[in-house]
Each structure stands twice: as C-alpha cells, then as structure tokens.
Amino acid sequence: MLQTKLIFASHNVHKTAEIAKLLPGNWIVNSLSDIDYHSEIVEDGLTLQANALIKAQTIFEATQFNCFADDTGLMVEALNGNPGVFSARFAGPEKDSSKNNHKLLMDLAGIDNRTAYFSTFICLILNGEIQYFEGRMDGHITQSASGSNGFGYDPIFMPVGSNRTLAEMSMEEKNTISHRAKAFEKMKLFLENLK
C-alpha cells in the first residue's frame, strides 16, 4: 500500500496522536515539529473556518506538501457563543487550559443554562485543492472540573447522553463521539475515496 504524507499544521502532540489513529493506514501524519517548522502562524481569522484555512495555506505555501489544519472552538449558549474562535486564548495569550477552564467556570457562576457545543473545522489542501470538513459535539459545561485525560476544556465538558466529562473518558471513547473525530471521519472518507 502506497504511503502518503500529510503535514498537520500544529505542534500539538496530543492532537497529532489522536488524528493519526483516525486516518487511513496509508496516510502518514507529521506535525510541524516533525518537519522542524517553528515559525508562528498568526491566527487572526474571525471564524474557525477562516483560521483553519490560514494555517493550512501558510504551511502549504512554505512546504509545498499536502497538509491540513483544524480549528476548534467551544460555543457556550449563555455567553453568546463565546469563547468560540478565541477558545485557546480565552483567559490570555499564553493559551493556558487550566486558566481558560477557571475563567469559563467563573463566567458561568450562578447561570443555570450551561448548554454548549464544540465545533471543529478542518481545511485540507491536497494537490492544491482546498476541502473543508466540519464536526460538532453537543453537551454542557459542568459545575467543576473532573478527570485527567484529554486536554483543553475536556475536564468541564460533558457530552449529551453521558454522565462523564471528556477528561474522564479514554482516548478511544472520546474518538467515537468527539467533534474532532466527526470532522476527521469525513476527511477519512474523502481520502479513502480518492482515485
């Protein structure tokens, strides 16, 4: 089976490991660290889709390799969809997950409506052609953090139909329901159907 390399426009080893497990076996996923790319990519888009495109285009132009990028946001109904596109920097530019979680819990203190959803947009640039894939997971924000698996907002997000946060699930369990998994499942089907 012919193996094909894809560059994932991220330094995040957790996400790279998750995604490598989701894609067909003939696709090799390399992170930006794997290809020794360390320049900062300015994510100044106003939507998740725009940020995914910015990241993918930057890496494609720099390397000429087929690549993909994703952008994920947590949309909280009571906060008018925030933190949304600013999810990673919600509590400040240092992208500190524990601070982000703390700020979100504080912002929701005393608020009964804790409905929220995660959305992931993937932008794939394959042989110069751009494709988009989207995934969504509905749930709610818990009253406090629980669990030590996962990353980001996983300790305070409980999916619909579950009594555990994402951080209380194994990676395998999370991959069956997550927004990212749904988006990458669409990308996987696209890659499997390539002639």
N, C-alpha and C positions, 0 to 999 in steps of 0.2 A: 504494500500500500504506500502510495506516494505521500510523504510528509510535507506539510506546507506550514511555513512560519507566519505567525501573526504577531505584530507588536501591540501590546496593550499599553495605552498611554497613561500609565500610572506607576508609581513607585510602591504602591500598597501591596505588600506580600500576601496579606490575608485575602484580598480580593483576587489577586492573581492565582492563588491556590484554589479558591472557590471556582473560578471561571475555567481553569484548566481541567477540572473534573467534569464540567458541564458540556464541553465541546467535543465533537467527534475526535476519535483517537488519532487521526492522521493530521490533526492541526496542532502544532507546537506553539504554545503561548509564551512569549518573552515579555518581561516587564521593562520599563525604562532603565532600571538598574542593571538588568541583564545585558543591555546594549550600551551601557555606560553613558546614558543621556541624562545630564543633570541640570540642564537649563530650566529655569522656572517658566511654566506656561501660565500666562495671565488669563484667568477665567473671569471675564468681565461681561459675559452674556447675561441677559435678563431672564432667560428660561433655561431649564435643564437641557432641552434640545440644542439650544444655541451653544451652551458650554461644551456639550459632547462634541459638536462639530468643530469648535475652536481647537480643542485638544487633539482630535483626530487629524485635522488639517495641518496643524503645526508639526506633528510627528511625521506625517506622510511627506510633507514638503522637506523636512530635514533629512529623512532617511530613504525615501522612495520605496519603503517597504509597505506591503499591505498592513493595515493597522485598524484598531478600533479604540474607542474611548466611551466611557459611560459617565453620566452624571446622575446623581440620586438626590432626591430631596424628601424631607418629611413635611407633609402638609397637615397642619392642625386646624380643625374647623373653627374652634373658639378664638384662634389667633389670626383669623382671616387668611388662612393658608400658610402662615409663617411656621417655621423658619424657611421652608421652601427652598429656593435656589441658594439661599445663604446658610443652609443646614450645617455645613462643615465649619463655618466661621461664626456661628450664632452667638457665641459668648466672646468672640475676639479673633484676631487674625492668626493666632497660634494653633487653631484647629484642635483644641483640647476637648476630647469626647466627654470626660467627666464634668468639665465646666459647662459644656453645652447641655448635658443632661440636667445638671443642677439648675441652670438658668431656665430651662423649659419647665421643670417641675415648679419652680418659684413663680413663673409667669402664669401657671395654671392653678396655683394655690387658691382654694375656695371656689373653683369653677367645676360645675358638675359635668358639663359637656366636654368629654375628653376624646371624642371621635377624631381619628387621624388616619392618614394613609401614606405609605411610601410609594414613590414613583421613580422608576429608573428609565432613562433614555439611553440607548446605545447608538452611536454613529460608527458604522463600518465603512472604511474606504478600501475597496477591493478592485485592483487594476484600474484605479482612478475613478471608479463609480461609487457614489455615496448611497448608503442604505440606512434606514432608521428602524429601530425595534423598541417597543415600549412594554414595560411590565408594571403591574400595580398590586399592592397588598393592603387590604383594609384592616383596621383594628382600632385600638385606643391606647392612650397614654396611661400608664399605671400611676398609683399614688407614690410609689417609691421604686428605686432600682432593685433588681433581683436577677441573679445569675452572673456567671463569669465567662461564658462563651461569647463568640461573636465580637462585634466592635461597634463603634458609633452609638446610635440610640437603641441598640438591641436590648439593653437591660431595662428600658422603660416602655418598650412597645410590646403589646400583647395582640396577636393576630385574632381576627374574628374566628370563633369556633375553638379557640384554645384557652386553657387556663394557666398557660405558662408564657413568660416573655421569650423573645427570640434568644436572649442570652442564656436561657435555661434549656435550650434545645441543642442537640448535636448539629454539626455542620450538615450532615446528611438529612436530618429532619428539616432544617431550615431551607435546604436546597429544593425541597419538594414543594414549598409554598411561597418562597420569597419573591418580591418584586424583581430582584436582580435575576433570580432563576427563571422567572417567566419571560423576561426580556431576552435572556440568553438562550432559552429554549427556542424562541422564534428565530434567533440568529443561527442556532444549530441546525434547525430545519432548513433554513436558507442555504447554509453551507453544504448540507447533505444533498440538497437538490441541484447543486451546481453540476453542469455537464462538463 
